[in-house]
Amino acid sequence: MKKMILAAALLPLLSTAVFAADLPNIKGPPAYAPPPPPSWTGFYLNAGVGYGEWSGSEKIVDPFTQQCTNCVNQIQGGRGFLGRVGAGFDYQFADRFVGGVFGDGTYSGMRGTLQDGDPYYSGSTNENWSWAAGARLGWLVAPKLLAYGNAGFTQTHFTSAAMQDSHDGSYTGFSTPGFTANGWFVGAGFEEMFAPGWFWRTEYRFADYGARTLVETSGNSVGNGIRFRPTVQTVTSGIVYKFGWPGMVPPGIPPVATLFSGFGSAETSASNWTGLYADAGIGYGMWSANTTILDSATGFCDLCNNQRQGGRGVAGTIGVGYDYQLTSKIVAGVFGDFDPTGIKGTIQDQNPITAGNINENWSWAAGARLGWLVTPRILTYTEAGF
């Protein structure tokens, strides 16, 4: 009796199973699961090149009392190319945030002028190296594009300046000492992955190294002291190679095609760069200018030794332009912009020891640019014009 009851209970289930098996399968294919976004966590090495300018406030002081003898503040300037290598570690601690620590060293050729208005001496000094250590915090604009800011400690070295007579450029025997200075820096940049483990980085950095007194000496003779405070700004662009966590297989070298293939017709997708645009921005700038003192009547130099003055300040820009994407890798365009500025510096006449402030308060430019798409969303370009 129990067996019959069990069979009767199972009969509806069995008939349902058989009926279901006879039905056509209307279940669709499994939903596509996109690959997980890349992680930014890992150790990395980086290398790049760039250009920089420094501006240095200076006053002439008594080397023993430190009291100014030529008290008008003047700004000298310097400029040149640089190369940078470094290492660091990033940690992606949320879907959108990346934090990290880093250190790097910079070799540079940013040459400018130190000058002593009394007795008409000037000499060339070069910021030839620096290093920095700090931290950065970034926001992932897209899974492969990071916008970040950084800050930290930095140290730099300026070379000795052999002082020349500003009239004829002859060496006086006096020189300032080379020196190493500590300071701080802040910066910002963008970084984008263009292949697994490989990134392209462009960064702006500003550094302040404080003030120090450089005493002119010639053997046992002591001349004036130059109270000098340099600030430096640099722009670099380069490659980052990321290893990942310890024990992970490091990424291989990307195929050449990753960067250099794709000279066919331009993409028709949303990544196409063709079109009109308007732009606006704000930033910080420096200028440096070579100067000599001329006789206003004859036009011949009075103080013939070339010197480099400088200026610094905040600047803005507004503009319009048109780009045309020639191929999947090359973009060309024309543009025009207007820049209101407050980049103030010094113009000076060592004879009769006078100096004054001069301000670049606006500029405008029109020109053309030619760019290379490192990835569909990041353009590295150069521009020129009037």
Rosetta blueprint (number, residue, H / E / L):
1 M L
2 K H
3 K H
4 M H
5 I H
6 L H
7 A H
8 A H
9 A H
10 L H
11 L H
12 P H
13 L H
14 L H
15 S H
16 T H
17 A H
18 V H
19 F H
20 A H
21 A H
22 D H
23 L L
24 P L
25 N L
26 I L
27 K L
28 G L
29 P L
30 P L
31 A L
32 Y L
33 A L
34 P L
35 P L
36 P L
37 P L
38 P L
39 S L
40 W L
41 T L
42 G E
43 F E
44 Y E
45 L E
46 N E
47 A E
48 G E
49 V E
50 G E
51 Y E
52 G E
53 E E
54 W E
55 S E
56 G E
57 S E
58 E E
59 K E
60 I E
61 V E
62 D L
63 P L
64 F L
65 T L
66 Q L
67 Q L
68 C E
69 T E
70 N E
71 C E
72 V E
73 N E
74 Q E
75 I E
76 Q E
77 G E
78 G E
79 R E
80 G E
81 F E
82 L E
83 G E
84 R E
85 V E
86 G E
87 A E
88 G E
89 F E
90 D E
91 Y E
92 Q E
93 F L
94 A L
95 D L
96 R L
97 F E
98 V E
99 G E
100 G E
101 V E
102 F E
103 G E
104 D E
105 G E
106 T E
107 Y E
108 S E
109 G E
110 M E
111 R E
112 G E
113 T E
114 L E
115 Q E
116 D E
117 G L
118 D L
119 P L
120 Y L
121 Y E
122 S E
123 G E
124 S E
125 T E
126 N E
127 E E
128 N E
129 W E
130 S E
131 W E
132 A E
133 A E
134 G E
135 A E
136 R E
137 L E
138 G E
139 W E
140 L E
141 V E
142 A E
143 P L
144 K L
145 L E
146 L E
147 A E
148 Y E
149 G E
150 N E
151 A E
152 G E
153 F E
154 T E
155 Q E
156 T E
157 H E
158 F E
159 T L
160 S L
161 A E
162 A E
163 M E
164 Q E
165 D E
166 S L
167 H L
168 D L
169 G L
170 S L
171 Y E
172 T E
173 G E
174 F E
175 S E
176 T E
177 P L
178 G L
179 F E
180 T E
181 A E
182 N E
183 G E
184 W E
185 F E
186 V E
187 G E
188 A E
189 G E
190 F E
191 E E
192 E E
193 M E
194 F E
195 A E
196 P L
197 G L
198 W E
199 F E
200 W E
201 R E
202 T E
203 E E
204 Y E
205 R E
206 F E
207 A E
208 D E
209 Y L
210 G L
211 A L
212 R E
213 T E
214 L E
215 V E
216 E E
217 T E
218 S E
219 G L
220 N L
221 S E
222 V E
223 G E
224 N E
225 G E
226 I E
227 R E
228 F E
229 R E
230 P E
231 T E
232 V E
233 Q E
234 T E
235 V E
236 T E
237 S E
238 G E
239 I E
240 V E
241 Y E
242 K E
243 F E
244 G E
245 W L
246 P L
247 G L
248 M L
249 V L
250 P L
251 P L
252 G L
253 I L
254 P L
255 P L
256 V H
257 A H
258 T H
259 L H
260 F H
261 S L
262 G L
263 F L
264 G L
265 S L
266 A L
267 E L
268 T L
269 S L
270 A L
271 S L
272 N L
273 W L
274 T L
275 G E
276 L E
277 Y E
278 A E
279 D E
280 A E
281 G E
282 I E
283 G E
284 Y E
285 G E
286 M E
287 W E
288 S E
289 A E
290 N E
291 T E
292 T E
293 I E
294 L E
295 D L
296 S L
297 A L
298 T L
299 G L
300 F L
301 C E
302 D E
303 L E
304 C E
305 N E
306 N E
307 Q E
308 R E
309 Q E
310 G E
311 G E
312 R E
313 G E
314 V E
315 A E
316 G E
317 T E
318 I E
319 G E
320 V E
321 G E
322 Y E
323 D E
324 Y E
325 Q E
326 L L
327 T L
328 S L
329 K L
330 I E
331 V E
332 A E
333 G E
334 V E
335 F E
336 G E
337 D E
338 F E
339 D E
340 P E
341 T E
342 G E
343 I E
344 K E
345 G E
346 T E
347 I E
348 Q E
349 D E
350 Q L
351 N L
352 P L
353 I L
354 T E
355 A E
356 G E
357 N E
358 I E
359 N E
360 E E
361 N E
362 W E
363 S E
364 W E
365 A E
366 A E
367 G E
368 A E
369 R E
370 L E
371 G E
372 W E
373 L E
374 V E
375 T E
376 P L
377 R L
378 I E
379 L E
380 T E
381 Y E
382 T E
383 E E
384 A E
385 G E
386 F L
